[in-house]
């Protein structure tokens, strides 16, 4: 069984095939556009770090 693909544009969320014709992140036009633009890619990375920090705070006692 394959693990569910994660969306690189929405950190922590599964790929929902939101772009017509995409079969996953590997051929998604939105992922391609974001990951080939340095500024957008940096924004996604920053969002992922914030989400990871929030999850860490929620699980702390």
N, CA, C, O and CB atoms as a CASP TS submission, in Angstrom:
PFRMAT TS
TARGET T0000
AUTHOR 0000-0000-0000
METHOD Language model
MODEL 1
PARENT N/A
ATOM      1  N   UNK     1       0.846  -1.185   0.000  1.00  0.00           N
ATOM      2  CA  UNK     1       0.000   0.000   0.000  1.00  0.00           C
ATOM      3  C   UNK     1       0.890   1.246   0.000  1.00  0.00           C
ATOM      4  O   UNK     1       1.832   1.344   0.786  1.00  0.00           O
ATOM      5  CB  UNK     1      -0.962  -0.001   1.229  1.00  0.00           C
ATOM      6  N   UNK     2       0.584   2.193  -0.885  1.00  0.00           N
ATOM      7  CA  UNK     2       1.347   3.431  -0.979  1.00  0.00           C
ATOM      8  C   UNK     2       0.888   4.417   0.092  1.00  0.00           C
ATOM      9  O   UNK     2      -0.302   4.487   0.400  1.00  0.00           O
ATOM     10  CB  UNK     2       1.203   4.053  -2.381  1.00  0.00           C
ATOM     11  N   UNK     3       1.826   5.180   0.663  1.00  0.00           N
ATOM     12  CA  UNK     3       1.408   6.234   1.590  1.00  0.00           C
ATOM     13  C   UNK     3       0.725   7.360   0.810  1.00  0.00           C
ATOM     14  O   UNK     3       0.984   7.543  -0.380  1.00  0.00           O
ATOM     15  CB  UNK     3       2.627   6.783   2.393  1.00  0.00           C
ATOM     16  N   UNK     4      -0.138   8.102   1.478  1.00  0.00           N
ATOM     17  CA  UNK     4      -0.805   9.233   0.833  1.00  0.00           C
ATOM     18  C   UNK     4       0.215  10.318   0.516  1.00  0.00           C
ATOM     19  O   UNK     4       1.074  10.638   1.337  1.00  0.00           O
ATOM     20  CB  UNK     4      -1.935   9.796   1.733  1.00  0.00           C
ATOM     21  N   UNK     5       0.110  10.873  -0.676  1.00  0.00           N
ATOM     22  CA  UNK     5       1.011  11.956  -1.079  1.00  0.00           C
ATOM     23  C   UNK     5       0.663  13.216  -0.298  1.00  0.00           C
ATOM     24  O   UNK     5      -0.512  13.514  -0.084  1.00  0.00           O
ATOM     25  CB  UNK     5       0.923  12.217  -2.610  1.00  0.00           C
ATOM     26  N   UNK     6       1.668  13.944   0.120  1.00  0.00           N
ATOM     27  CA  UNK     6       1.487  15.206   0.832  1.00  0.00           C
ATOM     28  C   UNK     6       1.635  16.360  -0.147  1.00  0.00           C
ATOM     29  O   UNK     6       2.453  16.310  -1.066  1.00  0.00           O
ATOM     30  CB  UNK     6       2.504  15.341   1.995  1.00  0.00           C
ATOM     31  N   UNK     7       0.843  17.388   0.058  1.00  0.00           N
ATOM     32  CA  UNK     7       0.894  18.563  -0.809  1.00  0.00           C
ATOM     33  C   UNK     7       2.035  19.470  -0.362  1.00  0.00           C
ATOM     34  O   UNK     7       2.029  19.941   0.775  1.00  0.00           O
ATOM     35  CB  UNK     7      -0.457  19.330  -0.789  1.00  0.00           C
ATOM     36  N   UNK     8       3.009  19.726  -1.224  1.00  0.00           N
ATOM     37  CA  UNK     8       4.104  20.612  -0.840  1.00  0.00           C
ATOM     38  C   UNK     8       3.689  22.080  -0.732  1.00  0.00           C
ATOM     39  O   UNK     8       4.413  22.886  -0.147  1.00  0.00           O
ATOM     40  CB  UNK     8       5.223  20.483  -1.832  1.00  0.00           C
ATOM     41  N   UNK     9       2.541  22.427  -1.285  1.00  0.00           N
ATOM     42  CA  UNK     9       2.075  23.808  -1.242  1.00  0.00           C
ATOM     43  C   UNK     9       1.289  24.084   0.040  1.00  0.00           C
ATOM     44  O   UNK     9       1.283  25.213   0.530  1.00  0.00           O
ATOM     45  CB  UNK     9       1.210  24.115  -2.468  1.00  0.00           C
ATOM     46  N   UNK    10       0.634  23.069   0.580  1.00  0.00           N
ATOM     47  CA  UNK    10      -0.115  23.182   1.833  1.00  0.00           C
ATOM     48  C   UNK    10       0.541  22.239   2.843  1.00  0.00           C
ATOM     49  O   UNK    10       0.125  21.089   2.977  1.00  0.00           O
ATOM     50  CB  UNK    10      -1.650  22.835   1.630  1.00  0.00           C
ATOM     51  N   UNK    11       1.555  22.716   3.548  1.00  0.00           N
ATOM     52  CA  UNK    11       2.331  21.847   4.443  1.00  0.00           C
ATOM     53  C   UNK    11       1.458  21.068   5.424  1.00  0.00           C
ATOM     54  O   UNK    11       0.580  21.624   6.084  1.00  0.00           O
ATOM     55  CB  UNK    11       3.333  22.673   5.216  1.00  0.00           C
ATOM     56  N   UNK    12       1.725  19.769   5.498  1.00  0.00           N
ATOM     57  CA  UNK    12       1.023  18.904   6.435  1.00  0.00           C
ATOM     58  C   UNK    12      -0.303  18.365   5.934  1.00  0.00           C
ATOM     59  O   UNK    12      -0.931  17.556   6.617  1.00  0.00           O
ATOM     60  CB  UNK    12       0.794  19.633   7.685  1.00  0.00           C
ATOM     61  N   UNK    13      -0.742  18.789   4.765  1.00  0.00           N
ATOM     62  CA  UNK    13      -2.020  18.325   4.232  1.00  0.00           C
ATOM     63  C   UNK    13      -1.792  17.339   3.090  1.00  0.00           C
ATOM     64  O   UNK    13      -0.780  17.407   2.393  1.00  0.00           O
ATOM     65  CB  UNK    13      -2.871  19.516   3.751  1.00  0.00           C
ATOM     66  N   UNK    14      -2.734  16.431   2.906  1.00  0.00           N
ATOM     67  CA  UNK    14      -2.590  15.481   1.794  1.00  0.00           C
ATOM     68  C   UNK    14      -2.876  16.155   0.457  1.00  0.00           C
ATOM     69  O   UNK    14      -3.538  17.191   0.396  1.00  0.00           O
ATOM     70  CB  UNK    14      -3.530  14.280   1.986  1.00  0.00           C
ATOM     71  N   UNK    15      -2.371  15.554  -0.599  1.00  0.00           N
ATOM     72  CA  UNK    15      -2.681  16.022  -1.943  1.00  0.00           C
ATOM     73  C   UNK    15      -4.153  15.719  -2.211  1.00  0.00           C
ATOM     74  O   UNK    15      -4.599  14.585  -2.041  1.00  0.00           O
ATOM     75  CB  UNK    15      -1.751  15.347  -3.018  1.00  0.00           C
ATOM     76  N   UNK    16      -4.905  16.737  -2.631  1.00  0.00           N
ATOM     77  CA  UNK    16      -6.331  16.550  -2.900  1.00  0.00           C
ATOM     78  C   UNK    16      -6.639  16.558  -4.392  1.00  0.00           C
ATOM     79  O   UNK    16      -7.801  16.579  -4.797  1.00  0.00           O
ATOM     80  CB  UNK    16      -7.140  17.630  -2.206  1.00  0.00           C
ATOM     81  N   UNK    17      -5.579  16.541  -5.206  1.00  0.00           N
ATOM     82  CA  UNK    17      -5.751  16.582  -6.664  1.00  0.00           C
ATOM     83  C   UNK    17      -6.590  17.790  -7.068  1.00  0.00           C
ATOM     84  O   UNK    17      -7.509  17.680  -7.879  1.00  0.00           O
ATOM     85  CB  UNK    17      -6.413  15.280  -7.172  1.00  0.00           C
ATOM     86  N   UNK    18      -6.258  18.949  -6.489  1.00  0.00           N
ATOM     87  CA  UNK    18      -7.045  20.163  -6.723  1.00  0.00           C
ATOM     88  C   UNK    18      -6.841  20.752  -8.116  1.00  0.00           C
ATOM     89  O   UNK    18      -7.638  21.583  -8.550  1.00  0.00           O
ATOM     90  CB  UNK    18      -6.697  21.201  -5.690  1.00  0.00           C
ATOM     91  N   UNK    19      -5.801  20.343  -8.815  1.00  0.00           N
ATOM     92  CA  UNK    19      -5.552  20.835 -10.167  1.00  0.00           C
ATOM     93  C   UNK    19      -5.977  19.778 -11.184  1.00  0.00           C
ATOM     94  O   UNK    19      -5.548  18.627 -11.117  1.00  0.00           O
ATOM     95  CB  UNK    19      -4.059  21.203 -10.352  1.00  0.00           C
ATOM     96  N   UNK    20      -6.819  20.185 -12.119  1.00  0.00           N
ATOM     97  CA  UNK    20      -7.329  19.251 -13.110  1.00  0.00           C
ATOM     98  C   UNK    20      -6.184  18.614 -13.898  1.00  0.00           C
ATOM     99  O   UNK    20      -5.286  19.306 -14.376  1.00  0.00           O
ATOM    100  CB  UNK    20      -8.298  19.960 -14.058  1.00  0.00           C
ATOM    101  N   UNK    21      -6.229  17.313 -14.025  1.00  0.00           N
ATOM    102  CA  UNK    21      -5.230  16.583 -14.786  1.00  0.00           C
ATOM    103  C   UNK    21      -4.061  16.087 -13.961  1.00  0.00           C
ATOM    104  O   UNK    21      -3.280  15.261 -14.433  1.00  0.00           O
ATOM    105  CB  UNK    21      -4.723  17.436 -15.873  1.00  0.00           C
ATOM    106  N   UNK    22      -3.925  16.575 -12.732  1.00  0.00           N
ATOM    107  CA  UNK    22      -2.811  16.137 -11.883  1.00  0.00           C
ATOM    108  C   UNK    22      -3.140  14.781 -11.261  1.00  0.00           C
ATOM    109  O   UNK    22      -4.283  14.501 -10.901  1.00  0.00           O
ATOM    110  CB  UNK    22      -2.512  17.188 -10.772  1.00  0.00           C
ATOM    111  N   UNK    23      -2.113  13.956 -11.148  1.00  0.00           N
ATOM    112  CA  UNK    23      -2.292  12.658 -10.486  1.00  0.00           C
ATOM    113  C   UNK    23      -1.601  12.644  -9.131  1.00  0.00           C
ATOM    114  O   UNK    23      -1.593  11.622  -8.444  1.00  0.00           O
ATOM    115  CB  UNK    23      -1.747  11.520 -11.367  1.00  0.00           C
ATOM    116  N   UNK    24      -1.027  13.765  -8.748  1.00  0.00           N
ATOM    117  CA  UNK    24      -0.330  13.903  -7.476  1.00  0.00           C
ATOM    118  C   UNK    24       0.628  15.079  -7.565  1.00  0.00           C
ATOM    119  O   UNK    24       0.679  15.757  -8.591  1.00  0.00           O
ATOM    120  CB  UNK    24       0.427  12.600  -7.105  1.00  0.00           C
ATOM    121  N   UNK    25       1.393  15.334  -6.501  1.00  0.00           N
ATOM    122  CA  UNK    25       2.324  16.459  -6.507  1.00  0.00           C
ATOM    123  C   UNK    25       3.367  16.382  -7.624  1.00  0.00           C
ATOM    124  O   UNK    25       3.866  17.408  -8.087  1.00  0.00           O
ATOM    125  CB  UNK    25       3.022  16.539  -5.181  1.00  0.00           C
ATOM    126  N   UNK    26       3.690  15.168  -8.051  1.00  0.00           N
ATOM    127  CA  UNK    26       4.756  14.999  -9.044  1.00  0.00           C
ATOM    128  C   UNK    26       4.412  15.603 -10.402  1.00  0.00           C
ATOM    129  O   UNK    26       5.325  15.936 -11.158  1.00  0.00           O
ATOM    130  CB  UNK    26       5.063  13.534  -9.216  1.00  0.00           C
ATOM    131  N   UNK    27       3.135  15.759 -10.740  1.00  0.00           N
ATOM    132  CA  UNK    27       2.785  16.371 -12.025  1.00  0.00           C
ATOM    133  C   UNK    27       1.742  17.488 -11.877  1.00  0.00           C
ATOM    134  O   UNK    27       0.986  17.775 -12.804  1.00  0.00           O
ATOM    135  CB  UNK    27       2.261  15.304 -12.978  1.00  0.00           C
ATOM    136  N   UNK    28       1.722  18.097 -10.712  1.00  0.00           N
ATOM    137  CA  UNK    28       0.777  19.179 -10.430  1.00  0.00           C
ATOM    138  C   UNK    28       1.338  20.506 -10.950  1.00  0.00           C
ATOM    139  O   UNK    28       2.452  20.886 -10.589  1.00  0.00           O
ATOM    140  CB  UNK    28       0.484  19.271  -8.904  1.00  0.00           C
ATOM    141  N   UNK    29       0.577  21.213 -11.794  1.00  0.00           N
ATOM    142  CA  UNK    29       1.085  22.479 -12.322  1.00  0.00           C
ATOM    143  C   UNK    29       1.277  23.543 -11.240  1.00  0.00           C
ATOM    144  O   UNK    29       2.189  24.363 -11.345  1.00  0.00           O
ATOM    145  CB  UNK    29       0.144  23.002 -13.380  1.00  0.00           C
ATOM    146  N   UNK    30       0.439  23.546 -10.207  1.00  0.00           N
ATOM    147  CA  UNK    30       0.592  24.523  -9.128  1.00  0.00           C
ATOM    148  C   UNK    30       1.882  24.268  -8.347  1.00  0.00           C
ATOM    149  O   UNK    30       2.619  25.205  -8.040  1.00  0.00           O
ATOM    150  CB  UNK    30      -0.624  24.474  -8.179  1.00  0.00           C
ATOM    151  N   UNK    31       2.149  23.019  -8.030  1.00  0.00           N
ATOM    152  CA  UNK    31       3.387  22.670  -7.328  1.00  0.00           C
ATOM    153  C   UNK    31       4.586  23.075  -8.180  1.00  0.00           C
ATOM    154  O   UNK    31       5.560  23.620  -7.661  1.00  0.00           O
ATOM    155  CB  UNK    31       3.435  21.147  -7.005  1.00  0.00           C
ATOM    156  N   UNK    32       4.519  22.815  -9.471  1.00  0.00           N
ATOM    157  CA  UNK    32       5.617  23.193 -10.372  1.00  0.00           C
ATOM    158  C   UNK    32       5.867  24.701 -10.328  1.00  0.00           C
ATOM    159  O   UNK    32       7.008  25.142 -10.191  1.00  0.00           O
ATOM    160  CB  UNK    32       5.304  22.752 -11.818  1.00  0.00           C
ATOM    161  N   UNK    33       4.790  25.489 -10.445  1.00  0.00           N
ATOM    162  CA  UNK    33       4.947  26.944 -10.444  1.00  0.00           C
ATOM    163  C   UNK    33       5.542  27.444  -9.133  1.00  0.00           C
ATOM    164  O   UNK    33       6.448  28.277  -9.136  1.00  0.00           O
ATOM    165  CB  UNK    33       3.605  27.620 -10.694  1.00  0.00           C
ATOM    166  N   UNK    34       5.035  26.937  -8.018  1.00  0.00           N
ATOM    167  CA  UNK    34       5.524  27.384  -6.711  1.00  0.00           C
ATOM    168  C   UNK    34       6.976  26.972  -6.501  1.00  0.00           C
ATOM    169  O   UNK    34       7.788  27.775  -6.041  1.00  0.00           O
ATOM    170  CB  UNK    34       4.648  26.813  -5.586  1.00  0.00           C
ATOM    171  N   UNK    35       7.302  25.745  -6.829  1.00  0.00           N
ATOM    172  CA  UNK    35       8.645  25.240  -6.551  1.00  0.00           C
ATOM    173  C   UNK    35       9.712  25.779  -7.506  1.00  0.00           C
ATOM    174  O   UNK    35      10.904  25.664  -7.222  1.00  0.00           O
ATOM    175  CB  UNK    35       8.638  23.742  -6.612  1.00  0.00           C
ATOM    176  N   UNK    36       9.303  26.361  -8.627  1.00  0.00           N
ATOM    177  CA  UNK    36      10.291  26.953  -9.533  1.00  0.00           C
ATOM    178  C   UNK    36      10.443  28.456  -9.316  1.00  0.00           C
ATOM    179  O   UNK    36      11.235  29.101 -10.004  1.00  0.00           O
ATOM    180  CB  UNK    36       9.902  26.681 -10.978  1.00  0.00           C
ATOM    181  N   UNK    37       9.699  29.019  -8.374  1.00  0.00           N
ATOM    182  CA  UNK    37       9.803  30.440  -8.041  1.00  0.00           C
ATOM    183  C   UNK    37      10.445  30.555  -6.655  1.00  0.00           C
ATOM    184  O   UNK    37       9.880  30.094  -5.664  1.00  0.00           O
ATOM    185  CB  UNK    37       8.389  31.143  -8.077  1.00  0.00           C
ATOM    186  N   UNK    38      11.615  31.166  -6.594  1.00  0.00           N
ATOM    187  CA  UNK    38      12.360  31.236  -5.329  1.00  0.00           C
ATOM    188  C   UNK    38      11.566  31.891  -4.202  1.00  0.00           C
ATOM    189  O   UNK    38      11.584  31.407  -3.070  1.00  0.00           O
ATOM    190  CB  UNK    38      13.648  31.995  -5.537  1.00  0.00           C
ATOM    191  N   UNK    39      10.875  32.982  -4.502  1.00  0.00           N
ATOM    192  CA  UNK    39      10.134  33.705  -3.469  1.00  0.00           C
ATOM    193  C   UNK    39       8.943  32.885  -2.965  1.00  0.00           C
ATOM    194  O   UNK    39       8.714  32.804  -1.759  1.00  0.00           O
ATOM    195  CB  UNK    39       9.653  35.058  -4.010  1.00  0.00           C
ATOM    196  N   UNK    40       8.193  32.285  -3.873  1.00  0.00           N
ATOM    197  CA  UNK    40       7.057  31.455  -3.459  1.00  0.00           C
ATOM    198  C   UNK    40       7.526  30.231  -2.678  1.00  0.00           C
ATOM    199  O   UNK    40       6.918  29.865  -1.672  1.00  0.00           O
ATOM    200  CB  UNK    40       6.241  31.015  -4.683  1.00  0.00           C
ATOM    201  N   UNK    41       8.599  29.601  -3.134  1.00  0.00           N
ATOM    202  CA  UNK    41       9.130  28.425  -2.443  1.00  0.00           C
ATOM    203  C   UNK    41       9.564  28.792  -1.024  1.00  0.00           C
ATOM    204  O   UNK    41       9.342  28.021  -0.090  1.00  0.00           O
ATOM    205  CB  UNK    41      10.318  27.822  -3.229  1.00  0.00           C
ATOM    206  N   UNK    42      10.180  29.963  -0.856  1.00  0.00           N
ATOM    207  CA  UNK    42      10.591  30.418   0.477  1.00  0.00           C
ATOM    208  C   UNK    42       9.375  30.656   1.366  1.00  0.00           C
ATOM    209  O   UNK    42       9.413  30.368   2.563  1.00  0.00           O
ATOM    210  CB  UNK    42      11.431  31.705   0.374  1.00  0.00           C
ATOM    211  N   UNK    43       8.297  31.181   0.789  1.00  0.00           N
ATOM    212  CA  UNK    43       7.071  31.391   1.556  1.00  0.00           C
ATOM    213  C   UNK    43       6.456  30.086   2.025  1.00  0.00           C
ATOM    214  O   UNK    43       5.986  29.993   3.159  1.00  0.00           O
ATOM    215  CB  UNK    43       6.067  32.155   0.732  1.00  0.00           C
ATOM    216  N   UNK    44       6.456  29.085   1.169  1.00  0.00           N
ATOM    217  CA  UNK    44       5.929  27.768   1.547  1.00  0.00           C
ATOM    218  C   UNK    44       6.795  27.164   2.645  1.00  0.00           C
ATOM    219  O   UNK    44       6.280  26.562   3.588  1.00  0.00           O
ATOM    220  CB  UNK    44       5.871  26.818   0.316  1.00  0.00           C
ATOM    221  N   UNK    45       8.107  27.323   2.523  1.00  0.00           N
ATOM    222  CA  UNK    45       9.016  26.799   3.546  1.00  0.00           C
ATOM    223  C   UNK    45       8.749  27.476   4.892  1.00  0.00           C
ATOM    224  O   UNK    45       8.709  26.805   5.924  1.00  0.00           O
ATOM    225  CB  UNK    45      10.490  27.007   3.122  1.00  0.00           C
ATOM    226  N   UNK    46       8.566  28.798   4.887  1.00  0.00           N
ATOM    227  CA  UNK    46       8.275  29.528   6.121  1.00  0.00           C
ATOM    228  C   UNK    46       6.953  29.062   6.727  1.00  0.00           C
ATOM    229  O   UNK    46       6.850  28.915   7.945  1.00  0.00           O
ATOM    230  CB  UNK    46       8.232  31.044   5.852  1.00  0.00           C
ATOM    231  N   UNK    47       5.945  28.829   5.894  1.00  0.00           N
ATOM    232  CA  UNK    47       4.652  28.341   6.385  1.00  0.00           C
ATOM    233  C   UNK    47       4.792  26.955   6.999  1.00  0.00           C
ATOM    234  O   UNK    47       4.158  26.657   8.011  1.00  0.00           O
ATOM    235  CB  UNK    47       3.620  28.310   5.248  1.00  0.00           C
ATOM    236  N   UNK    48       5.613  26.112   6.396  1.00  0.00           N
ATOM    237  CA  UNK    48       5.835  24.768   6.935  1.00  0.00           C
ATOM    238  C   UNK    48       6.508  24.842   8.298  1.00  0.00           C
ATOM    239  O   UNK    48       6.152  24.093   9.207  1.00  0.00           O
ATOM    240  CB  UNK    48       6.688  23.929   5.967  1.00  0.00           C
ATOM    241  N   UNK    49       7.474  25.737   8.446  1.00  0.00           N
ATOM    242  CA  UNK    49       8.147  25.891   9.738  1.00  0.00           C
ATOM    243  C   UNK    49       7.178  26.390  10.808  1.00  0.00           C
ATOM    244  O   UNK    49       7.212  25.916  11.943  1.00  0.00           O
ATOM    245  CB  UNK    49       9.333  26.857   9.611  1.00  0.00           C
ATOM    246  N   UNK    50       6.311  27.348  10.451  1.00  0.00           N
ATOM    247  CA  UNK    50       5.317  27.844  11.413  1.00  0.00           C
ATOM    248  C   UNK    50       4.346  26.743  11.811  1.00  0.00           C
ATOM    249  O   UNK    50       4.004  26.613  12.986  1.00  0.00           O
ATOM    250  CB  UNK    50       4.546  29.035  10.825  1.00  0.00           C
ATOM    251  N   UNK    51       3.900  25.950  10.845  1.00  0.00           N
ATOM    252  CA  UNK    51       2.965  24.855  11.135  1.00  0.00           C
ATOM    253  C   UNK    51       3.622  23.820  12.040  1.00  0.00           C
ATOM    254  O   UNK    51       2.993  23.314  12.970  1.00  0.00           O
ATOM    255  CB  UNK    51       2.481  24.188   9.827  1.00  0.00           C
ATOM    256  N   UNK    52       4.873  23.507  11.770  1.00  0.00           N
ATOM    257  CA  UNK    52       5.604  22.538  12.595  1.00  0.00           C
ATOM    258  C   UNK    52       5.758  23.062  14.022  1.00  0.00           C
ATOM    259  O   UNK    52       5.623  22.300  14.980  1.00  0.00           O
ATOM    260  CB  UNK    52       6.994  22.236  11.982  1.00  0.00           C
ATOM    261  N   UNK    53       6.038  24.354  14.170  1.00  0.00           N
ATOM    262  CA  UNK    53       6.188  24.953  15.498  1.00  0.00           C
ATOM    263  C   UNK    53       4.861  24.923  16.252  1.00  0.00           C
ATOM    264  O   UNK    53       4.839  24.652  17.453  1.00  0.00           O
ATOM    265  CB  UNK    53       6.703  26.403  15.385  1.00  0.00           C
ATOM    266  N   UNK    54       3.752  25.198  15.558  1.00  0.00           N
ATOM    267  CA  UNK    54       2.429  25.143  16.201  1.00  0.00           C
ATOM    268  C   UNK    54       2.108  23.737  16.671  1.00  0.00           C
ATOM    269  O   UNK    54       1.596  23.549  17.775  1.00  0.00           O
ATOM    270  CB  UNK    54       1.339  25.629  15.239  1.00  0.00           C
ATOM    271  N   UNK    55       2.409  22.744  15.836  1.00  0.00           N
ATOM    272  CA  UNK    55       2.138  21.356  16.231  1.00  0.00           C
ATOM    273  C   UNK    55       2.963  20.980  17.451  1.00  0.00           C
ATOM    274  O   UNK    55       2.492  20.245  18.319  1.00  0.00           O
ATOM    275  CB  UNK    55       2.439  20.390  15.070  1.00  0.00           C
ATOM    276  N   UNK    56       4.186  21.477  17.521  1.00  0.00           N
ATOM    277  CA  UNK    56       5.046  21.196  18.667  1.00  0.00           C
ATOM    278  C   UNK    56       4.494  21.803  19.943  1.00  0.00           C
ATOM    279  O   UNK    56       4.570  21.182  21.004  1.00  0.00           O
ATOM    280  CB  UNK    56       6.447  21.717  18.414  1.00  0.00           C
ATOM    281  N   UNK    57       3.936  23.011  19.859  1.00  0.00           N
ATOM    282  CA  UNK    57       3.357  23.678  21.030  1.00  0.00           C
ATOM    283  C   UNK    57       2.085  22.980  21.485  1.00  0.00           C
ATOM    284  O   UNK    57       1.824  22.889  22.685  1.00  0.00           O
ATOM    285  CB  UNK    57       3.063  25.148  20.721  1.00  0.00           C
ATOM    286  N   UNK    58       1.289  22.487  20.541  1.00  0.00           N
ATOM    287  CA  UNK    58       0.034  21.818  20.882  1.00  0.00           C
ATOM    288  C   UNK    58       0.274  20.499  21.598  1.00  0.00           C
ATOM    289  O   UNK    58      -0.520  20.102  22.449  1.00  0.00           O
ATOM    290  CB  UNK    58      -0.793  21.580  19.631  1.00  0.00           C
ATOM    291  N   UNK    59       1.369  19.813  21.259  1.00  0.00           N
ATOM    292  CA  UNK    59       1.617  18.505  21.861  1.00  0.00           C
ATOM    293  C   UNK    59       2.436  18.605  23.148  1.00  0.00           C
ATOM    294  O   UNK    59       2.615  17.606  23.845  1.00  0.00           O
ATOM    295  CB  UNK    59       2.332  17.606  20.869  1.00  0.00           C
ATOM    296  N   UNK    60       2.935  19.806  23.468  1.00  0.00           N
ATOM    297  CA  UNK    60       3.720  19.971  24.700  1.00  0.00           C
ATOM    298  C   UNK    60       2.791  19.937  25.909  1.00  0.00           C
ATOM    299  O   UNK    60       1.674  20.451  25.843  1.00  0.00           O
ATOM    300  CB  UNK    60       4.529  21.303  24.673  1.00  0.00           C
ATOM    301  N   UNK    61       3.242  19.335  27.019  1.00  0.00           N
ATOM    302  CA  UNK    61       2.387  19.262  28.227  1.00  0.00           C
ATOM    303  C   UNK    61       2.203  20.590  28.896  1.00  0.00           C
ATOM    304  O   UNK    61       1.515  20.679  29.913  1.00  0.00           O
ATOM    305  CB  UNK    61       2.965  18.298  29.221  1.00  0.00           C
TER
END
